[in-house]
Amino acid sequence: MKRLKQILYRFISGAMLLIFFWWALSLLLGKEVIIAPWTVYKALPSLVVGAMWQHLSASLYRLLLGISIAFLLGIFLAFVIFRFRHIGQLINSFTYLAYPIPKVALLPIVMLIAGLGDAGKVTMIVLILIFQVIVNVRDSLLNIPKESFIIATSLGASSTKVARHILLPAVLPVLFSSLRVAIGVSISVLFVTETYGTEQGMGYFIIDAWMRFCYIDMYGGIVVLSTVGFFFFILTDILEAICCPWKEAFTYSKNI
């Protein structure tokens, strides 16, 4: 309960500070450029249930699919590296070379191969996230002291118990930390990809509103997209609190 109150306090204080700066900018730069926040909030309900809904649903589909594929495949490859030495060396070598490549620069190639539809956008999210997941999960597994496995096996622990009591506690906190980073990164990448070759998605909605000088729609799209990121961030904290009760999952000073 105390942690939930802390989250609520941080959310309210942070939101009030953000709204204050937004309002101050609207006064300094003029309401034609920076529309007052309450003007946007007033128009938001009709926007969400109206023109924005199909764009929001398209973006959520791409976002969730891309993150899911990246994490499932990344976790699998990390365990392959941990379990199988020779195959792991090959995956490590490829990861070492591919990780530093700026994936956004591959956008034209990805769109040429996967097309301008959902496949290309999901592929970009997967490419950007998967190597981070592989590296983080692999390192967490390799950093487990060998003595832990020796003690567990000497006490007659089965493979299932080793996975439950040794592997999972080592991997889960890293996974949730990676997921927090992935949320912000994937939304940013999705925004960029949705400005090319599509007429659906929040990226398209925001840029289209900007080009039409419809600033209320533009700011409304930005607010909704930011709210989506915040919702997933809070959901990650809740899941971590359930799956990792030994951690102070709701302590934002440690999470951010």
Secondary structure as GFF3:
##gff-version 3
##sequence-region A 1 256
A	DSSP	alpha_helix	2	29	.	.	.	ID=ss1
A	DSSP	alpha_helix	37	49	.	.	.	ID=ss2
A	DSSP	alpha_helix	52	83	.	.	.	ID=ss3
A	DSSP	alpha_helix	85	98	.	.	.	ID=ss4
A	DSSP	three_ten_helix	103	106	.	.	.	ID=ss5
A	DSSP	alpha_helix	107	114	.	.	.	ID=ss6
A	DSSP	alpha_helix	118	142	.	.	.	ID=ss7
A	DSSP	alpha_helix	146	154	.	.	.	ID=ss8
A	DSSP	alpha_helix	159	162	.	.	.	ID=ss9
A	DSSP	pi_helix	163	167	.	.	.	ID=ss10
A	DSSP	alpha_helix	168	193	.	.	.	ID=ss11
A	DSSP	alpha_helix	202	211	.	.	.	ID=ss12
A	DSSP	alpha_helix	215	243	.	.	.	ID=ss13
A	DSSP	alpha_helix	252	255	.	.	.	ID=ss14
###
